[in-house]
């Protein structure tokens, strides 16, 4: 079988629903497999509490809506806070490995370029660096949770 015939076979397989084809002749054997469709995982959107105008009457509602890992006070004034957002879709990790400490905790000071988390996308672990200097006020996503592009991850009080 010559190269031209192999290319024609590839075109036929790509246009059809054939998953795999094997052809054997006196010169050898050719197996052509259709690319597997990418696995698309649809995750429920992670709801992050949006607290803009917190009044003293509502601390119980804010406390109930906050993530269990955060230790921020119930009333967080967000008018001067900067949000660190996810630059990609993936899985959010606060630690480099299960036995290591978190990159940042509530109350930690961060500077520009400091790694604040890791987002795994397609088996690649991407370190996410802070683009602002300040103090971490709130962690908005739980460890090992799926995140979307541009989803808020941290609230930072600028220095």
C-alpha positions as a printed Julia matrix, in Angstrom:
159×3 Matrix{Float64}:
   0.0    0.0    0.0
   1.5    3.34  -0.99
   1.34   6.67   0.83
  -1.37   8.06  -1.45
  -3.7    5.15  -0.65
  -3.05   5.59   3.09
  -3.95   9.31   2.84
  -7.18   8.4    1.02
  -8.02   5.9    3.78
  -7.42   8.52   6.44
  -9.82  10.9    4.65
 -12.49   8.19   4.43
 -12.12   7.32   8.14
 -12.28  11.0    9.16
 -15.5   11.56   7.19
 -17.18   8.43   8.54
 -18.17   7.14  11.96
 -15.62   4.34  11.75
 -13.6    4.17  14.95
 -10.74   2.05  13.64
  -9.76   0.25  10.44
  -6.94  -2.22   9.85
  -5.76  -3.3    6.41
  -3.14  -5.96   5.84
  -1.47  -6.89   2.53
   1.78  -8.47   1.41
   3.78  -5.3    2.24
   2.54  -4.95   5.81
  -0.33  -3.83   7.99
  -1.87  -0.36   8.38
  -4.16   0.55  11.27
  -5.98   3.89  11.28
  -7.79   4.99  14.42
 -10.24   7.86  14.63
  -9.29  10.54  17.13
 -11.26  10.13  20.3
 -13.61  12.98  20.95
 -12.34  15.08  23.82
 -14.03  14.25  27.08
 -16.06  17.24  28.13
 -16.78  17.47  31.82
 -19.65  19.72  32.69
 -19.39  20.93  36.23
 -22.01  22.7   38.22
 -21.04  26.35  38.5
 -19.39  27.09  41.8
 -21.38  29.79  43.5
 -19.2   32.37  45.09
 -20.85  34.75  47.5
 -20.89  38.27  46.16
 -20.87  40.6   49.15
 -21.07  44.25  48.2
 -23.08  46.2   50.74
 -22.98  44.29  53.98
 -25.1   45.81  56.66
 -24.81  45.05  60.36
 -28.23  43.29  60.27
 -26.98  40.53  57.92
 -23.9   38.9   59.5
 -25.65  35.51  59.9
 -26.5   35.38  56.17
 -22.95  36.25  55.19
 -21.51  33.66  57.58
 -23.76  30.92  56.18
 -22.79  31.75  52.6
 -19.03  31.8   53.18
 -16.85  28.85  52.22
 -15.89  26.55  55.11
 -12.14  27.1   54.66
 -12.24  30.85  54.98
 -11.63  32.54  58.26
 -12.45  36.08  57.16
 -14.7   38.16  59.36
 -18.41  37.98  58.6
 -18.52  41.57  57.37
 -15.98  42.15  54.62
 -16.05  45.55  52.97
 -15.4   44.91  49.3
 -15.32  48.5   48.05
 -11.51  48.63  48.18
 -10.71  44.96  47.52
  -9.06  43.55  44.41
 -10.08  40.15  43.05
  -7.55  37.58  41.85
  -9.36  35.69  39.08
  -8.71  32.38  37.37
  -6.88  32.81  34.07
  -8.15  29.43  32.82
 -10.57  26.56  33.24
  -9.32  23.76  35.46
  -9.13  22.4   38.98
  -8.11  24.8   41.76
  -5.55  23.64  44.34
  -4.39  25.65  47.35
  -1.34  23.38  47.93
   1.4   21.97  45.7
   0.77  18.52  47.22
  -1.46  17.12  49.99
   1.37  17.07  52.55
   2.51  20.67  51.86
   1.09  23.86  53.4
  -1.27  26.11  51.43
   0.38  28.73  49.24
  -1.59  31.48  51.0
  -4.0   31.71  53.91
  -6.43  34.43  54.93
  -4.37  37.24  56.47
  -1.17  36.44  54.53
   0.65  39.25  52.75
   1.19  38.69  49.02
   3.36  40.56  46.58
   3.33  40.74  42.81
   4.61  37.44  41.41
   3.95  35.34  44.54
   2.3   31.99  43.75
  -1.17  31.93  45.36
  -2.52  28.63  43.98
  -2.24  26.01  41.26
  -4.79  25.31  38.53
  -4.59  21.95  36.84
  -5.67  21.97  33.22
  -5.22  18.93  30.99
  -2.73  17.27  33.37
  -0.6   20.43  33.53
  -0.2   22.18  36.86
  -0.12  25.94  36.3
   1.14  28.17  39.1
  -1.07  31.24  39.45
   0.82  34.32  40.6
  -0.59  37.38  42.29
  -0.77  40.47  40.12
  -1.27  42.72  43.15
   0.41  43.38  46.49
  -1.66  43.25  49.63
  -3.3   41.02  52.22
  -5.5   37.99  51.44
  -8.91  38.78  52.92
 -10.93  35.86  51.62
 -10.48  32.58  49.72
 -13.51  32.21  47.45
 -12.97  28.65  46.14
 -12.6   25.36  47.99
  -9.54  23.2   47.42
  -9.79  20.69  44.53
 -12.85  22.44  43.07
 -13.4   23.06  39.37
 -13.04  26.69  38.3
 -14.04  28.59  35.19
 -12.16  31.23  33.24
 -12.31  34.62  35.0
 -13.87  33.12  38.16
 -12.89  35.02  41.33
 -10.45  33.04  43.5
  -9.23  35.44  46.18
 -10.09  38.86  47.56
  -7.03  40.99  48.33
  -6.84  44.22  50.3
  -4.24  46.28  48.44
  -1.15  47.4   50.34
